[in-house]
Amino acid sequence: MPINDQHASGLTRRGFLLAGAAAVPAVVVGTSRPAVAAAVQTSGVAPAALAGFDNVLKTYIVERGISCAQLAITKNGKLVLARGYRYSDDASVPTVSPTSLFRIASLSKHITAVAIMRLAQDGKLSLGTSVAKLLGLSTAADARLANVTVWRLLQHTGGWDRDISRDYLYLDHTIASALKVSLPITRGHIVQYAGGRSLDFAPGSRYAYSNYGYLLLGMIVEKVSGMSYEAYVKQKILAPVGITRLRPGRTLKAQRAPGEVIYESDQTSKTVTDASGTIVPAPYGGFSMENRGPGGGWLASAVDLVRFARVLDAPGAVLNSTSIGRMLAKPEIGVDESGAWYGAGLWVRQVTGHLNTWHSGGLPGTYTYTARLQNGFTYAALFNRGEESGSPDFDALSPRINEQIGKVTTWPTTDLFPRYF
């Protein structure tokens, strides 16, 4: 499987993974596997009534050799399960608590989308504005760039298709060589490189998942707000809902944040941190976390993510009803064959009386998933290993969780949020 940030609609990612664009070249298979423990070690709270969910996670990580994981569940806005899991006899694998930090990969996208909606809500940004005009991008290489709007970046209809032109966020060596600059490259270098190339399709004509589009959205947040992307998100989006743990991730293992887990992968790659050509474990130097930023660079815990999900449940301190509606709006291309659509940083599907939302994320050493469902049930699950060649299907998580929802006869009423916020 190529080193890439994965995402798919519906309950399955496997078809997307098999058809995904090539990304970082020179990927080879390593041999890093977690030492198998006698039992899964747990922390946090899993009430007896919700033991089925706890067992799903334990079984899932044992099947896949995952050493660190988290699960958080809310029911009608209350945190009812918060769990950390450790499955390893390796002393270097840290204990996992409900507030340990994980790379959340593409779950970062709806955080960025909320930031964009807040800027529009405050009258500082029009979602129909040309991105080229906002950021001063040249349209010389492709005049159609003028037709890429903020809306189209949010909904992945901007015109970049990584199956055709590859994912610019994973072309560090190519970009450094083309621009004659030293590694590590910056987001500015990526924009410079992309700006010299044609779009892959007419903006607004179809969907194609684009990490590059979300890099541009992060730049728009900075341009319009006059603040750094990180500072704006923390001040305007996270602080109002009491979230303080989220922070951008770093590329190297030595740069881990306090409380951050370690990441494991069978993949290795040529480092993107310098021109040495050193082969490194893919999670630590095979790609740039700093450049992931708005589209895949945040660290969070599962309890943080389910708390953040409440921003979409009702108008509040972050978004009003108009902005929530915009987050979930159908794109101009309509819905896909399953009846779902990509809104603003989230997949959406209409069910009776509710709009379900979900998103997955993946990097070497990372798999993440979150969903908000029609019965007041929201969950987030985070793992320090992703799906790779020969591993069991990671898509099994969602249907297993969904099956357990129907088996719960009595939901706990105690709210665990005060323990963690």
QUIKA-V962340 format. One record per helix or strand of 3 or more residues. SS is the DSSP state (H for helix, E for strand). FROM is the first residue (numbers start at 1). TO is the last residue. If there is no record, write none. Layout:
BEGIN
ss & from & to
SS & FROM & TO
SS & FROM & TO
END
This chain:
BEGIN
ss & from & to
H & 14 & 19
E & 41 & 46
H & 48 & 64
E & 68 & 75
E & 78 & 86
E & 101 & 103
H & 105 & 121
H & 131 & 135
H & 143 & 147
H & 150 & 154
H & 162 & 165
H & 168 & 170
H & 172 & 179
H & 187 & 195
H & 211 & 225
H & 229 & 241
H & 253 & 255
E & 267 & 270
E & 279 & 281
H & 289 & 296
E & 298 & 300
H & 302 & 312
H & 321 & 327
E & 340 & 342
E & 347 & 351
E & 354 & 363
E & 366 & 372
E & 377 & 383
H & 396 & 405
H & 417 & 420
END
